Amino acid sequence: MQLPFTPRTDLTQDFQDRLKLAERLGDAARAITLSLFRNHGDTVNKLGEAGFDPVTQADRDAEAAMREILDRDAPDDAINGEEFGLKAGSSGWTWYLDPIDGTRAFIAGLPSWTTLIACAHGDTPEIGIIDQPWLDERYIGWTSGAESDIRGEIQRLSIHPETHLTNAILSTTDPFILTPSERGAFEHIRQTARLTRYGLDAYAYARVSAGDMHMVIEAGLQPHDVGALIPVVRGAGGIACDWTGQPAKLGPQLVCASTQNLMDQAIVSLRRSAGSKSRIGID
């Protein structure tokens, strides 16, 4: 549900500055990814014969642009990005960057990919951005709220207060990346849910925060996959946990739900497979 915009009056100046910096990172990445979407050139397979994990020039250039800004404007912060790894910091803050979450969608010309930007204090994500440049949609979350900027219209985000799994719209990117045990738990929930959608990557979490969907269940995630999602969903009033029902941190298993009742219903099934190792993550 989208509500009238509420100013970020409850935030310290330092926190507001970090939010603004996160948005500048999103702007820098957007300029590059938009210019190369549906014109991405060669794709490199990072896994070689072991599988398929694609990376494009847009992935590398967008992350490099964001890192350049952080090196200049937040030199003491750590950076952990999908393409260029970890740069140590001394401030206690870490930026998690995924320049294109959903590279498979990107190279297929499908606008479900996003740029993910998170700022965490210790191992707790405090700020998150899910940005979809092609649709001109940005979802921004922090410790006490969340908002969307959709084609220039800024509104407060709020989840839909659904409490029954039989009425819920569920999503996962690809059930085939789950282990057999994980897939069995997901299938039990899928059979109960009203509707299930696949292949949305991080965009599904944006739709939960906007009140259109109710639950996303995934595994095999890295910190740069997870960091941005948690503040957006929680800031909109949703719940983010691991598969045991504990508050989510930085992966590898994540379930986000619009209400605690929905979460409780899902966790009954997910706890049975929470210790299983998923296959290689999908991007």
C-alpha positions in Angstrom: 0.0 0.0 0.0 1.3 3.4 -0.9 0.6 6.3 1.5 1.2 10.0 1.3 4.9 10.9 1.7 6.1 11.6 5.2 9.4 13.6 5.6 12.3 11.8 7.3 12.1 14.0 10.3 13.0 11.3 12.9 16.4 10.6 11.4 19.7 12.1 12.6 21.6 14.3 10.1 24.3 11.6 9.7 21.7 9.0 8.9 20.0 11.4 6.4 23.4 12.0 4.8 23.9 8.2 4.4 20.4 7.9 2.8 21.3 10.7 0.4 24.6 9.0 -0.4 22.8 5.7 -1.1 20.5 7.5 -3.6 23.5 9.1 -5.3 25.0 5.6 -5.7 21.7 4.5 -7.2 21.7 7.4 -9.7 25.3 6.6 -10.7 24.5 2.9 -11.3 21.3 3.8 -13.1 23.0 5.9 -15.7 25.2 3.0 -16.7 22.7 0.1 -16.5 20.1 2.1 -18.5 22.6 2.8 -21.3 23.5 -0.9 -21.6 20.1 -2.6 -21.0 19.1 -4.4 -24.2 22.5 -3.4 -25.6 24.8 -5.2 -23.1 27.3 -6.7 -25.5 29.3 -9.8 -24.5 28.4 -11.8 -21.4 31.1 -13.6 -19.4 30.3 -16.8 -17.5 32.0 -16.6 -14.2 31.6 -20.4 -13.5 32.9 -21.7 -16.8 32.0 -25.4 -17.3 30.8 -25.7 -13.7 27.6 -23.8 -14.4 26.2 -20.5 -15.6 26.8 -17.3 -13.5 26.7 -14.4 -16.0 28.3 -11.0 -15.7 28.1 -8.1 -18.2 30.0 -4.9 -18.7 27.1 -3.1 -17.1 27.6 -5.1 -13.9 31.3 -4.2 -13.7 30.9 -0.5 -14.8 28.0 0.2 -12.5 29.7 -1.2 -9.4 32.9 0.6 -10.3 31.0 3.9 -10.5 29.4 3.3 -7.1 32.8 2.4 -5.5 34.4 5.6 -6.9 31.7 7.7 -5.1 32.2 5.8 -1.9 36.0 6.0 -2.0 35.6 9.8 -2.3 32.7 10.5 0.0 32.9 7.7 2.6 36.5 6.6 2.6 36.4 5.0 6.0 33.4 2.7 5.2 33.9 -0.9 4.1 32.6 -1.9 0.7 31.4 -5.4 -0.2 30.3 -5.7 -3.9 29.4 -8.7 -6.0 31.9 -7.9 -8.8 34.9 -6.6 -6.9 34.7 -8.1 -3.5 35.5 -6.6 -0.1 37.4 -3.4 0.7 38.0 -3.1 4.4 37.0 -0.1 6.4 37.3 1.4 9.9 34.0 3.2 10.5 31.9 0.2 11.5 29.7 0.8 8.4 29.7 -1.5 5.3 28.1 -0.8 1.9 26.8 -3.9 0.1 26.5 -3.4 -3.7 24.8 -5.6 -6.3 24.9 -3.5 -9.5 22.5 -5.9 -11.3 20.5 -8.3 -9.3 18.9 -10.5 -11.9 21.6 -10.5 -14.6 19.8 -13.3 -16.3 16.8 -11.1 -16.7 19.0 -8.2 -17.8 20.6 -10.2 -20.6 17.2 -11.5 -21.6 15.9 -8.0 -22.0 13.4 -8.4 -19.1 12.8 -5.4 -16.8 12.7 -7.4 -13.5 16.4 -6.8 -12.7 17.3 -4.3 -10.0 20.3 -2.5 -8.5 20.7 -3.3 -4.8 22.4 -0.9 -2.4 22.6 -1.4 1.4 24.4 0.2 4.2 24.9 -1.9 7.3 26.2 -1.1 10.8 28.0 -4.2 11.9 26.0 -7.0 10.5 22.7 -5.2 10.7 21.4 -3.6 7.4 20.1 -0.1 8.3 19.5 1.4 4.8 18.4 -0.3 1.6 17.6 0.6 -1.9 15.9 -1.5 -4.6 16.2 0.4 -7.8 14.6 -0.6 -11.2 15.8 2.0 -13.7 13.9 0.8 -16.7 10.6 1.2 -14.9 11.8 4.4 -13.1 11.0 2.8 -9.8 13.0 3.2 -6.6 12.2 1.6 -3.2 14.1 3.0 -0.2 14.0 1.6 3.3 15.5 2.5 6.6 15.2 1.6 10.3 11.9 3.5 10.8 10.2 3.7 7.4 10.2 3.2 3.7 9.1 5.1 0.6 8.9 4.7 -3.1 9.9 7.1 -5.9 8.0 6.0 -8.9 8.5 8.3 -11.9 9.0 11.2 -9.6 6.1 10.6 -7.3 7.3 9.9 -3.7 5.0 8.0 -1.4 5.3 6.1 1.9 5.3 2.3 1.6 3.2 0.0 3.7 2.6 -3.7 3.4 -0.8 -5.3 2.8 -2.0 -6.7 6.2 -2.8 -10.2 4.9 -2.9 -12.8 7.6 -4.0 -16.0 5.8 -1.6 -18.0 3.7 -4.5 -19.2 1.6 -5.0 -15.6 0.4 -1.3 -14.8 -0.1 0.7 -14.1 -3.2 4.0 -15.9 -2.9 7.2 -15.6 -4.9 10.6 -17.2 -5.3 13.1 -16.6 -8.1 13.6 -20.2 -9.1 12.7 -23.3 -7.0 15.3 -25.4 -8.9 18.1 -23.7 -7.1 16.8 -25.1 -3.8 18.0 -28.4 -2.3 15.4 -31.2 -2.4 14.6 -30.5 1.3 14.2 -26.8 0.8 12.1 -27.4 -2.3 9.8 -29.7 -0.4 9.2 -27.1 2.2 8.6 -24.4 -0.4 6.3 -26.7 -2.3 4.1 -27.2 0.8 3.7 -23.4 1.2 3.1 -23.0 -2.6 0.3 -25.5 -2.5 -1.4 -23.5 0.3 -0.8 -20.0 -1.1 -3.4 -18.4 -3.4 -0.9 -17.5 -6.2 2.8 -18.0 -6.9 5.0 -16.0 -9.2 8.6 -16.8 -10.3 11.6 -15.1 -11.8 11.2 -11.7 -10.2 14.6 -11.6 -8.3 14.7 -8.7 -5.8 11.8 -6.9 -7.5 9.4 -9.3 -5.6 10.5 -7.8 -2.3 9.7 -4.3 -3.7 6.2 -5.5 -4.5 5.8 -6.9 -1.0 6.8 -3.6 0.5 4.3 -1.9 -1.8 1.5 -4.1 -0.7 0.9 -6.0 -3.9 2.5 -9.3 -2.8 2.7 -11.0 0.6 5.7 -13.3 0.8 9.1 -14.1 -0.8 11.1 -17.2 0.1 14.6 -17.8 -1.1 17.9 -19.5 -0.3 21.5 -19.5 -1.5 21.8 -15.7 -1.0 24.9 -13.7 -0.5 25.2 -10.5 1.7 25.0 -8.3 -1.4 21.8 -10.1 -2.4 20.1 -9.6 1.0 21.3 -6.4 2.6 19.1 -4.0 0.7 15.9 -6.1 1.0 15.6 -6.2 4.7 15.4 -2.5 5.4 12.9 -2.0 2.6 10.5 -4.7 3.8 10.9 -3.9 7.5 10.6 -0.2 6.9 7.2 -0.8 5.1 6.0 -2.8 8.2 6.9 -6.3 7.0 8.8 -9.1 8.6 12.2 -10.5 7.5 13.5 -13.7 9.0 15.8 -16.6 8.2 14.2 -20.0 7.7 14.2 -20.8 11.4 12.2 -17.7 12.2 15.1 -15.7 13.6 15.5 -12.0 12.5 17.2 -12.0 9.1 20.8 -10.7 8.9 22.8 -11.3 5.7 21.7 -14.7 4.3 21.8 -17.3 3.1 18.2 -18.2 3.6 15.5 -15.5 3.7 11.8 -15.3 4.0 10.0 -11.9 4.0 6.3 -11.7 4.8 3.8 -8.9 5.1 2.6 -9.9 8.6 3.8 -12.0 11.5 0.8 -14.4 11.1 1.9 -15.2 7.5 5.5 -15.6 8.7 4.5 -18.0 11.5 2.6 -20.2 9.0 5.6 -20.4 6.6 8.2 -21.1 9.3 6.4 -24.3 10.3 7.4 -25.8 7.0 10.7 -24.0 6.5 12.2 -25.0 9.8 12.4 -28.6 8.6 14.9 -27.7 5.9 16.6 -24.7 7.4 20.0 -26.4 7.7 20.1 -27.6 4.1 22.7 -26.2 1.8 21.2 -24.7 -1.3 22.8 -24.9 -4.7 24.7 -22.0 -6.3 22.7 -18.8 -6.0 21.0 -17.4 -9.1 21.7 -13.9 -10.5 
